[in-house]
Amino acid sequence: MKRLSILGSTGMIGRSTLDIVRRYPRRYKIAALAAGANFELLAEQIREFHPSFVSLRDKAAAERLEQRLVGRRPRVGFGPEGAEEAGGRDGVDLVVSAITGIAGLRPTLAAVRAGRRVALANKESMVAAGPILRREAARSGAVIIPVDSEHSGVFQCLAGLERDYVHKVILTASGGPFLDTPLRELGKKTVREALRHPRWKMGRKVTIDSATLMNKGLELIEARWLFDLDPARLGVLIHPQSIVHALVETIDGSVLAQMSATDMRIPIQYALTYPARAAAPVPALDLAAAARLDFRAVDERRFPLLGTARAAMIEGGAAPVVLNAANEAAVEAFLDGRIGFGGIADVVGAVMAAYRPAAVDGLESVFAVDRRARERARHIIERRS
Ligand SMILES: NC(=O)c1ccc[n+]([C@@H]2O[C@H](COP(=O)([O-])OP(=O)(O)OC[C@H]3O[C@@H](n4cnc5c(N)ncnc54)[C@H](OP(=O)(O)O)[C@@H]3O)[C@@H](O)[C@H]2O)c1
């Protein structure tokens, strides 16, 4: 029986992970859960899965949770320290890292430092602190298994393939809801329209990132560190059906593809069972019904943030930290109605243009760069609104 800690248990990835645990009650036991503000759902999860430790984002949410609990109670923590405890908790075999944004970094690092197996969905931590996470994993022996469908695809295609034989790794992107929207209309798109993703059901932040294609930019940087790949070997292709998740081109002209149904429970389950496999949690992929697989190049006039992210990946150092922080601030402002859809790329572009290269050699410098970039983004957002 594997003991799991789920960081972000009330989110889309966290809930999908619990669906898998429900299917295999003899294989998995929930040891810890961490969430943000949704104490009602966390209370239900406690009743069903009986973790010994839970945490919420702040003290007020933790107190409201305590008032709801009856009978067998877990210990309740809160704040960044609570999430970190859930990440690094003793006796846990596998940590699912699925808090959204930079808030996921400290608990993910705690899990890595504790030498746990980490099923990583929180791409922002790998974007902001890829070299730190890699270094700490090498020290502790932690194994990081990707949950993102594209990275799970790359991970599976690379299995048993000597790195010298890899020519290129390509991540696919559905293109989101605005793939064919006339360019002049893009800037006016509403929050409701941007949240209507054609293929995937995801949390709000990652759904907006998919509409701007920043999600793919963050995924390039995530892949760069997860698989230790030279940025020149990483590419993106638009594939609206979201059936092929990743492609690996070998030096002799073969292209390996990983395909599966568009359901995150498939890569989540693989991250839990790896290297074993278990029966699919969803109906098998029906390629005859799908009938066609389309691919096209990315139009970077439509998706300028992909180019911005690629430049940050190539530059390295503090650039990806600044990119991620500016994007988190801009997406939050868009979701709150303070800037329009077109403003997201403008704000991120302005923050990137103003930043001065800096080294990030440890967690504290990552957070210092992150804070400054957020302040700058907020300032730009205030001036616009
Ligand atoms: N959904 C997908 O298909 C998908 C695919 C690949 C990768 N990812 C990545 O996985 C991560 C999660 O995505 P999601 O779609 O599951 O997002 P989501 O539905 O918005 O869930 C986010 C989770 O993080 C929790 N949270 C937010 N801020 C927190 C904080 N400061 N402290 C503790 N917990 C906090 C939320 O808690 P409350 O809800 O209780 O506030 C929730 O449980 C993101 O990094 C995303 O990019 C998602």
The ligand as an SDF file (V2000), in Angstrom:
LIG
                    3D

 48 52  0  0  0  0  0  0  0  0999 V2000
   -5.9550   20.7000  -14.5900 N   0  0  0  0  0  0  0  0  0  0  0  0
   -5.1680   20.1800  -15.4940 C   0  0  0  0  0  0  0  0  0  0  0  0
   -5.6190   19.5090  -16.4360 O   0  0  0  0  0  0  0  0  0  0  0  0
   -3.6700   20.3640  -15.4000 C   0  0  0  0  0  0  0  0  0  0  0  0
   -2.8650   19.6870  -16.3250 C   0  0  0  0  0  0  0  0  0  0  0  0
   -1.4910   19.7850  -16.2020 C   0  0  0  0  0  0  0  0  0  0  0  0
   -0.9140   20.5520  -15.1950 C   0  0  0  0  0  0  0  0  0  0  0  0
   -1.7200   21.2240  -14.3310 N   0  0  0  0  0  0  0  0  0  0  0  0
   -1.0820   22.0280  -13.2940 C   0  0  0  0  0  0  0  0  0  0  0  0
   -1.4850   21.5270  -12.0280 O   0  0  0  0  0  0  0  0  0  0  0  0
   -1.5920   22.5870  -11.0910 C   0  0  0  0  0  0  0  0  0  0  0  0
   -3.0210   22.5850  -10.5370 C   0  0  0  0  0  0  0  0  0  0  0  0
   -3.9410   22.7730  -11.5960 O   0  0  0  0  0  0  0  0  0  0  0  0
   -5.5090   22.6060  -11.3900 P   0  0  0  0  0  0  0  0  0  0  0  0
   -6.1150   22.6680  -12.7310 O   0  0  0  0  0  0  0  0  0  0  0  0
   -5.7720   21.4060  -10.5230 O   0  0  0  0  0  0  0  0  0  0  0  0
   -5.8360   23.9540  -10.5920 O   0  0  0  0  0  0  0  0  0  0  0  0
   -7.0720   24.2680   -9.6310 P   0  0  0  0  0  0  0  0  0  0  0  0
   -8.2560   23.4490  -10.0050 O   0  0  0  0  0  0  0  0  0  0  0  0
   -7.2020   25.7460   -9.6280 O   0  0  0  0  0  0  0  0  0  0  0  0
   -6.5640   23.7620   -8.2000 O   0  0  0  0  0  0  0  0  0  0  0  0
   -5.5250   24.4060   -7.5160 C   0  0  0  0  0  0  0  0  0  0  0  0
   -5.3530   23.7880   -6.1390 C   0  0  0  0  0  0  0  0  0  0  0  0
   -4.3310   24.5240   -5.4400 O   0  0  0  0  0  0  0  0  0  0  0  0
   -4.8840   24.9530   -4.1750 C   0  0  0  0  0  0  0  0  0  0  0  0
   -4.2100   26.1820   -3.7930 N   0  0  0  0  0  0  0  0  0  0  0  0
   -4.1730   27.3390   -4.4710 C   0  0  0  0  0  0  0  0  0  0  0  0
   -3.4000   28.2360   -3.7900 N   0  0  0  0  0  0  0  0  0  0  0  0
   -2.9610   27.6090   -2.6780 C   0  0  0  0  0  0  0  0  0  0  0  0
   -2.1250   27.9860   -1.5850 C   0  0  0  0  0  0  0  0  0  0  0  0
   -1.5970   29.2270   -1.4930 N   0  0  0  0  0  0  0  0  0  0  0  0
   -1.8620   27.0680   -0.6140 N   0  0  0  0  0  0  0  0  0  0  0  0
   -2.3860   25.8330   -0.6930 C   0  0  0  0  0  0  0  0  0  0  0  0
   -3.1700   25.4120   -1.7040 N   0  0  0  0  0  0  0  0  0  0  0  0
   -3.4540   26.2970   -2.6720 C   0  0  0  0  0  0  0  0  0  0  0  0
   -6.3720   25.1190   -4.4560 C   0  0  0  0  0  0  0  0  0  0  0  0
   -7.1030   25.1320   -3.2450 O   0  0  0  0  0  0  0  0  0  0  0  0
   -8.6130   25.7430   -3.0950 P   0  0  0  0  0  0  0  0  0  0  0  0
   -9.3470   25.3750   -4.3190 O   0  0  0  0  0  0  0  0  0  0  0  0
   -9.0630   25.0500   -1.8590 O   0  0  0  0  0  0  0  0  0  0  0  0
   -8.4740   27.2190   -2.9150 O   0  0  0  0  0  0  0  0  0  0  0  0
   -6.6010   23.8580   -5.2860 C   0  0  0  0  0  0  0  0  0  0  0  0
   -6.6540   22.7370   -4.4600 O   0  0  0  0  0  0  0  0  0  0  0  0
   -1.2350   23.8790  -11.8550 C   0  0  0  0  0  0  0  0  0  0  0  0
    0.1140   24.1630  -11.6610 O   0  0  0  0  0  0  0  0  0  0  0  0
   -1.4860   23.5080  -13.3190 C   0  0  0  0  0  0  0  0  0  0  0  0
   -0.7010   24.2380  -14.2180 O   0  0  0  0  0  0  0  0  0  0  0  0
   -3.0770   21.1250  -14.4010 C   0  0  0  0  0  0  0  0  0  0  0  0
  1  2  1  0
  2  3  2  0
  2  4  1  0
  4  5  1  0
  4 48  2  0
  5  6  2  0
  6  7  1  0
  7  8  2  0
  8  9  1  0
  8 48  1  0
  9 10  1  0
  9 46  1  0
 10 11  1  0
 11 12  1  0
 11 44  1  0
 12 13  1  0
 13 14  1  0
 14 15  2  0
 14 16  1  0
 14 17  1  0
 17 18  1  0
 18 19  2  0
 18 20  1  0
 18 21  1  0
 21 22  1  0
 22 23  1  0
 23 24  1  0
 23 42  1  0
 24 25  1  0
 25 26  1  0
 25 36  1  0
 26 27  1  0
 26 35  1  0
 27 28  2  0
 28 29  1  0
 29 30  1  0
 29 35  2  0
 30 31  1  0
 30 32  2  0
 32 33  1  0
 33 34  2  0
 34 35  1  0
 36 37  1  0
 36 42  1  0
 37 38  1  0
 38 39  2  0
 38 40  1  0
 38 41  1  0
 42 43  1  0
 44 45  1  0
 44 46  1  0
 46 47  1  0
M  CHG  2   8   1  16  -1
M  END
$$$$
